Amino acid sequence: MTENAIIKKDDIQSRIYTIRSVQVVLDSDLAEFYGVETKVLNQAVKRNIERFPIEFSFQLTAEENDSLRSQFVTLENENHLRFQIGTSNNKQNMRSQFATSNKKGGRRYLPYVFTEQGVAMLSGILRSATAVQISIQIINAFVAMRKFISANAQIFHRL
């Protein structure tokens, strides 16, 4: 992301998941938003682990990861990988952590997820103006989703 990075609210909201009854964002999605590698983000968190109690960040179980991955399509043909938002032939738009091929690579560990509080803490350890801007946008997306769910709670309850 650039110094004046702006992410569409819909792009952020489409990557907020409910796991263990908590809204979270995957480490790989946050890394993409912040413009860093996933392993760099996770290393920064591990160096500051005291700032990330379990209510801020946690590692998915194998079952949770499988459930999340089942929301995405896995194809053998790398040219037609699909992800939650759409289908693209542009490799820059591919989110390979969700679409796998027969080639080696990809994640070798269960992903970490971050709550709204964890996102706020990330801006402090990543220490950049961009990280602060991105964190504010992500937190605003969490708030918007919470308001939407609250406003429509009766409708969801009837379903």
C-alpha positions in Angstrom: 0.0 0.0 0.0 1.1 3.5 -0.6 1.5 6.3 2.1 -2.0 7.6 1.1 -3.5 4.1 1.0 -7.3 4.0 0.9 -9.0 0.7 0.9 -12.7 0.4 0.0 -14.9 -0.3 3.0 -16.5 -3.2 1.1 -13.0 -4.7 0.4 -12.3 -4.7 4.1 -15.8 -5.9 5.2 -15.6 -8.8 2.8 -12.6 -10.1 4.7 -14.0 -9.9 8.1 -15.2 -13.3 9.3 -17.0 -14.5 12.4 -15.0 -17.2 14.2 -15.6 -18.2 17.8 -18.5 -15.7 17.8 -15.9 -12.9 17.3 -15.4 -10.8 14.2 -11.8 -11.2 12.9 -9.5 -10.6 10.0 -6.9 -13.1 8.7 -3.2 -12.3 9.1 -2.7 -12.7 5.4 -5.4 -10.1 4.6 -4.0 -7.7 7.1 -0.5 -8.1 5.7 -2.0 -7.3 2.2 -3.7 -4.2 3.6 -0.5 -3.0 5.3 1.7 -3.8 2.3 3.9 -6.3 4.2 4.5 -10.1 3.9 2.4 -12.2 6.2 5.5 -13.7 7.8 6.8 -10.1 8.6 3.5 -9.2 10.2 3.5 -12.4 12.3 7.1 -12.0 13.3 6.3 -8.4 14.5 3.4 -9.9 16.6 5.6 -12.6 18.1 8.3 -10.0 19.1 5.5 -8.1 20.9 3.4 -11.1 22.0 2.6 -9.5 25.4 0.5 -6.9 23.5 -1.7 -9.6 21.9 -3.7 -11.6 24.4 -6.1 -14.2 23.1 -8.9 -11.7 22.9 -6.8 -9.7 20.4 -5.4 -12.4 18.3 -5.4 -16.2 18.1 -4.4 -19.0 15.8 -7.1 -21.0 14.1 -7.6 -24.6 14.8 -7.4 -27.1 11.9 -11.2 -27.4 12.0 -11.7 -23.6 11.9 -9.2 -23.3 9.1 -10.9 -26.1 7.1 -14.3 -24.4 7.6 -13.0 -21.1 6.4 -11.3 -22.6 3.4 -14.5 -24.4 2.5 -15.9 -21.0 1.7 -13.4 -20.8 -1.2 -13.0 -22.9 -4.3 -9.9 -24.9 -4.8 -9.1 -25.7 -8.4 -6.2 -27.5 -10.1 -6.1 -25.1 -13.0 -4.0 -22.1 -11.8 -5.4 -19.8 -14.5 -8.9 -20.0 -13.1 -8.4 -19.7 -9.4 -11.5 -18.2 -7.6 -11.7 -16.3 -4.4 -14.5 -14.8 -2.3 -14.8 -11.5 -4.3 -14.7 -12.8 -7.8 -12.6 -14.5 -10.5 -9.6 -12.9 -12.1 -7.0 -13.7 -14.7 -4.7 -11.0 -13.2 -2.2 -12.7 -10.9 -1.8 -9.5 -8.9 -5.5 -9.9 -7.9 -5.0 -13.5 -6.8 -5.2 -14.4 -3.1 -3.2 -17.6 -3.2 -3.7 -18.4 0.5 -7.3 -19.3 -0.4 -6.9 -20.8 -3.8 -4.4 -23.6 -4.1 -2.8 -25.3 -7.0 -0.7 -28.5 -7.4 2.5 -26.4 -7.1 4.5 -26.2 -3.9 4.2 -23.1 -1.8 1.6 -21.5 0.3 0.9 -21.6 4.0 2.6 -24.3 6.1 1.0 -23.3 9.4 -2.5 -22.5 10.6 -3.4 -18.8 10.1 -3.6 -16.2 12.9 -6.6 -13.9 13.1 -7.0 -10.5 14.7 -10.0 -8.9 16.4 -10.7 -5.2 16.3 -8.5 -4.7 19.3 -5.7 -6.7 17.7 -5.9 -4.5 14.6 -5.6 -1.4 16.8 -2.5 -2.9 18.5 -0.9 -3.8 15.1 -0.7 -0.1 14.2 1.5 0.5 17.2 4.0 -2.3 16.5 4.2 -1.7 12.7 5.1 1.9 13.4 4.3 3.7 10.1 1.8 6.4 9.1 0.4 3.9 6.6 -0.2 1.3 9.3 -2.1 3.9 11.4 -4.3 5.0 8.4 -5.0 1.4 7.4 -5.8 0.4 11.0 -8.3 3.3 11.3 -10.0 2.1 8.1 -10.2 -1.5 9.3 -11.5 -0.5 12.7 -14.2 1.7 11.0 -15.2 -1.3 8.9 -15.6 -3.4 12.1 -17.7 -0.7 13.7 -19.9 -0.4 10.5 -20.4 -4.2 10.5 -21.3 -4.2 14.2 -23.9 -1.4 13.6 -25.4 -3.3 10.7 -25.7 -6.5 12.7 -27.2 -4.7 15.6 -29.7 -2.8 13.4 -30.8 -6.0 11.7 -30.6 -8.3 14.7 -34.3 -8.9 14.8 -34.4 -9.9 11.1 -31.4 -12.3 11.6 -33.1 -13.8 14.6 -36.3 -14.5 12.6 -34.2 -16.3 10.0 
